[in-house]
Amino acid sequence: MGHYSRFLLDHIPELDSWSVQVRAHLPKGLLLPFQGMTKRNPPTWWSDYNKLKHSNQPNYRVGNLENCLNAIAAVLLLRYFVGEGGADSIFANVGQLFDRANPGAEELLFP
């Protein structure tokens, strides 16, 4: 993931601020799948996926809905950046830049 992180952040510097919204199924449904990613640290859902993949018994709790939705949202964002769209019956507003300075914005984030 290190090479991908460097490539993505070189081409999309604010990648950690791009969002995907889960439609009305969840009251707080705004996802930031690349939040916290740096050129040296992968997104949380990626690290958790590897923990589960390599040692599923002690790490079974990281196989959760939040990580699943963030992984799918990451794919949708990458598709958005190459011009393939991505909204469907579950996800909306793919590729909106999240404004952390907006009052109350944090309340929209899942979970």
C-alpha positions as protocol buffer text, in pm:
chain_id: "A"
residue {
  index: 1
  type: MET
  ca { x: 0 y: 0 z: 0 }
}
residue {
  index: 2
  type: GLY
  ca { x: 298 y: 232 z: 51 }
}
residue {
  index: 3
  type: HIS
  ca { x: 356 y: 285 z: -321 }
}
residue {
  index: 4
  type: TYR
  ca { x: -17 y: 343 z: -377 }
}
residue {
  index: 5
  type: SER
  ca { x: -34 y: 592 z: -90 }
}
residue {
  index: 6
  type: ARG
  ca { x: 256 y: 794 z: -225 }
}
residue {
  index: 7
  type: PHE
  ca { x: 115 y: 790 z: -579 }
}
residue {
  index: 8
  type: LEU
  ca { x: -236 y: 889 z: -469 }
}
residue {
  index: 9
  type: LEU
  ca { x: -123 y: 1166 z: -235 }
}
residue {
  index: 10
  type: ASP
  ca { x: 115 y: 1305 z: -498 }
}
residue {
  index: 11
  type: HIS
  ca { x: -174 y: 1334 z: -745 }
}
residue {
  index: 12
  type: ILE
  ca { x: -460 y: 1413 z: -504 }
}
residue {
  index: 13
  type: PRO
  ca { x: -306 y: 1603 z: -210 }
}
residue {
  index: 14
  type: GLU
  ca { x: -634 y: 1645 z: -18 }
}
residue {
  index: 15
  type: LEU
  ca { x: -739 y: 1283 z: -68 }
}
residue {
  index: 16
  type: ASP
  ca { x: -816 y: 1241 z: 302 }
}
residue {
  index: 17
  type: SER
  ca { x: -1088 y: 1509 z: 274 }
}
residue {
  index: 18
  type: TRP
  ca { x: -1289 y: 1355 z: -10 }
}
residue {
  index: 19
  type: SER
  ca { x: -1614 y: 1195 z: 101 }
}
residue {
  index: 20
  type: VAL
  ca { x: -1881 y: 945 z: 6 }
}
residue {
  index: 21
  type: GLN
  ca { x: -2227 y: 952 z: 160 }
}
residue {
  index: 22
  type: VAL
  ca { x: -2420 y: 642 z: 257 }
}
residue {
  index: 23
  type: ARG
  ca { x: -2781 y: 707 z: 160 }
}
residue {
  index: 24
  type: ALA
  ca { x: -3053 y: 734 z: 425 }
}
residue {
  index: 25
  type: HIS
  ca { x: -2981 y: 385 z: 561 }
}
residue {
  index: 26
  type: LEU
  ca { x: -2759 y: 541 z: 828 }
}
residue {
  index: 27
  type: PRO
  ca { x: -2829 y: 869 z: 1009 }
}
residue {
  index: 28
  type: LYS
  ca { x: -2462 y: 965 z: 1016 }
}
residue {
  index: 29
  type: GLY
  ca { x: -2354 y: 838 z: 681 }
}
residue {
  index: 30
  type: LEU
  ca { x: -2064 y: 1049 z: 560 }
}
residue {
  index: 31
  type: LEU
  ca { x: -1748 y: 845 z: 498 }
}
residue {
  index: 32
  type: LEU
  ca { x: -1391 y: 970 z: 459 }
}
residue {
  index: 33
  type: PRO
  ca { x: -1225 y: 645 z: 350 }
}
residue {
  index: 34
  type: PHE
  ca { x: -876 y: 791 z: 317 }
}
residue {
  index: 35
  type: GLN
  ca { x: -886 y: 995 z: 638 }
}
residue {
  index: 36
  type: GLY
  ca { x: -555 y: 976 z: 822 }
}
residue {
  index: 37
  type: MET
  ca { x: -368 y: 823 z: 529 }
}
residue {
  index: 38
  type: THR
  ca { x: -16 y: 951 z: 481 }
}
residue {
  index: 39
  type: LYS
  ca { x: 263 y: 848 z: 248 }
}
residue {
  index: 40
  type: ARG
  ca { x: 386 y: 618 z: 525 }
}
residue {
  index: 41
  type: ASN
  ca { x: 59 y: 508 z: 688 }
}
residue {
  index: 42
  type: PRO
  ca { x: -227 y: 338 z: 505 }
}
residue {
  index: 43
  type: PRO
  ca { x: -592 y: 411 z: 582 }
}
residue {
  index: 44
  type: THR
  ca { x: -730 y: 243 z: 895 }
}
residue {
  index: 45
  type: TRP
  ca { x: -956 y: 6 z: 700 }
}
residue {
  index: 46
  type: TRP
  ca { x: -652 y: -121 z: 503 }
}
residue {
  index: 47
  type: SER
  ca { x: -450 y: -192 z: 818 }
}
residue {
  index: 48
  type: ASP
  ca { x: -749 y: -365 z: 977 }
}
residue {
  index: 49
  type: TYR
  ca { x: -804 y: -573 z: 664 }
}
residue {
  index: 50
  type: ASN
  ca { x: -444 y: -696 z: 684 }
}
residue {
  index: 51
  type: LYS
  ca { x: -478 y: -776 z: 1055 }
}
residue {
  index: 52
  type: LEU
  ca { x: -786 y: -983 z: 979 }
}
residue {
  index: 53
  type: LYS
  ca { x: -630 y: -1148 z: 675 }
}
residue {
  index: 54
  type: HIS
  ca { x: -314 y: -1257 z: 853 }
}
residue {
  index: 55
  type: SER
  ca { x: -459 y: -1349 z: 1190 }
}
residue {
  index: 56
  type: ASN
  ca { x: -835 y: -1363 z: 1185 }
}
residue {
  index: 57
  type: GLN
  ca { x: -906 y: -1521 z: 1524 }
}
residue {
  index: 58
  type: PRO
  ca { x: -758 y: -1254 z: 1752 }
}
residue {
  index: 59
  type: ASN
  ca { x: -857 y: -971 z: 1516 }
}
residue {
  index: 60
  type: TYR
  ca { x: -1210 y: -1070 z: 1423 }
}
residue {
  index: 61
  type: ARG
  ca { x: -1357 y: -746 z: 1563 }
}
residue {
  index: 62
  type: VAL
  ca { x: -1192 y: -537 z: 1291 }
}
residue {
  index: 63
  type: GLY
  ca { x: -1405 y: -717 z: 1033 }
}
residue {
  index: 64
  type: ASN
  ca { x: -1686 y: -469 z: 1091 }
}
residue {
  index: 65
  type: LEU
  ca { x: -1938 y: -258 z: 899 }
}
residue {
  index: 66
  type: GLU
  ca { x: -1735 y: 61 z: 930 }
}
residue {
  index: 67
  type: ASN
  ca { x: -1427 y: -93 z: 768 }
}
residue {
  index: 68
  type: CYS
  ca { x: -1636 y: -262 z: 500 }
}
residue {
  index: 69
  type: LEU
  ca { x: -1815 y: 60 z: 405 }
}
residue {
  index: 70
  type: ASN
  ca { x: -1490 y: 257 z: 402 }
}
residue {
  index: 71
  type: ALA
  ca { x: -1321 y: 3 z: 176 }
}
residue {
  index: 72
  type: ILE
  ca { x: -1611 y: 16 z: -71 }
}
residue {
  index: 73
  type: ALA
  ca { x: -1621 y: 396 z: -48 }
}
residue {
  index: 74
  type: ALA
  ca { x: -1247 y: 405 z: -127 }
}
residue {
  index: 75
  type: VAL
  ca { x: -1309 y: 208 z: -447 }
}
residue {
  index: 76
  type: LEU
  ca { x: -1595 y: 443 z: -540 }
}
residue {
  index: 77
  type: LEU
  ca { x: -1372 y: 748 z: -486 }
}
residue {
  index: 78
  type: LEU
  ca { x: -1095 y: 601 z: -698 }
}
residue {
  index: 79
  type: ARG
  ca { x: -1348 y: 531 z: -972 }
}
residue {
  index: 80
  type: TYR
  ca { x: -1473 y: 890 z: -938 }
}
residue {
  index: 81
  type: PHE
  ca { x: -1120 y: 1025 z: -986 }
}
residue {
  index: 82
  type: VAL
  ca { x: -1076 y: 832 z: -1312 }
}
residue {
  index: 83
  type: GLY
  ca { x: -1414 y: 955 z: -1440 }
}
residue {
  index: 84
  type: GLU
  ca { x: -1634 y: 651 z: -1385 }
}
residue {
  index: 85
  type: GLY
  ca { x: -1882 y: 804 z: -1138 }
}
residue {
  index: 86
  type: GLY
  ca { x: -2001 y: 579 z: -862 }
}
residue {
  index: 87
  type: ALA
  ca { x: -2340 y: 665 z: -709 }
}
residue {
  index: 88
  type: ASP
  ca { x: -2577 y: 371 z: -667 }
}
residue {
  index: 89
  type: SER
  ca { x: -2866 y: 263 z: -444 }
}
residue {
  index: 90
  type: ILE
  ca { x: -2645 y: 269 z: -132 }
}
residue {
  index: 91
  type: PHE
  ca { x: -2393 y: 548 z: -192 }
}
residue {
  index: 92
  type: ALA
  ca { x: -2452 y: 910 z: -299 }
}
residue {
  index: 93
  type: ASN
  ca { x: -2252 y: 1232 z: -335 }
}
residue {
  index: 94
  type: VAL
  ca { x: -1937 y: 1045 z: -429 }
}
residue {
  index: 95
  type: GLY
  ca { x: -1643 y: 1283 z: -454 }
}
residue {
  index: 96
  type: GLN
  ca { x: -1752 y: 1573 z: -237 }
}
residue {
  index: 97
  type: LEU
  ca { x: -1475 y: 1765 z: -62 }
}
residue {
  index: 98
  type: PHE
  ca { x: -1537 y: 1756 z: 313 }
}
residue {
  index: 99
  type: ASP
  ca { x: -1503 y: 2095 z: 482 }
}
residue {
  index: 100
  type: ARG
  ca { x: -1370 y: 2039 z: 835 }
}
residue {
  index: 101
  type: ALA
  ca { x: -1414 y: 2409 z: 914 }
}
residue {
  index: 102
  type: ASN
  ca { x: -1790 y: 2392 z: 858 }
}
residue {
  index: 103
  type: PRO
  ca { x: -1971 y: 2407 z: 1196 }
}
residue {
  index: 104
  type: GLY
  ca { x: -2139 y: 2076 z: 1273 }
}
residue {
  index: 105
  type: ALA
  ca { x: -1964 y: 1893 z: 992 }
}
residue {
  index: 106
  type: GLU
  ca { x: -1812 y: 1633 z: 1225 }
}
residue {
  index: 107
  type: GLU
  ca { x: -2164 y: 1526 z: 1328 }
}
residue {
  index: 108
  type: LEU
  ca { x: -2222 y: 1392 z: 975 }
}
residue {
  index: 109
  type: LEU
  ca { x: -1940 y: 1140 z: 989 }
}
residue {
  index: 110
  type: PHE
  ca { x: -2007 y: 768 z: 1029 }
}
residue {
  index: 111
  type: PRO
  ca { x: -2024 y: 623 z: 1291 }
}
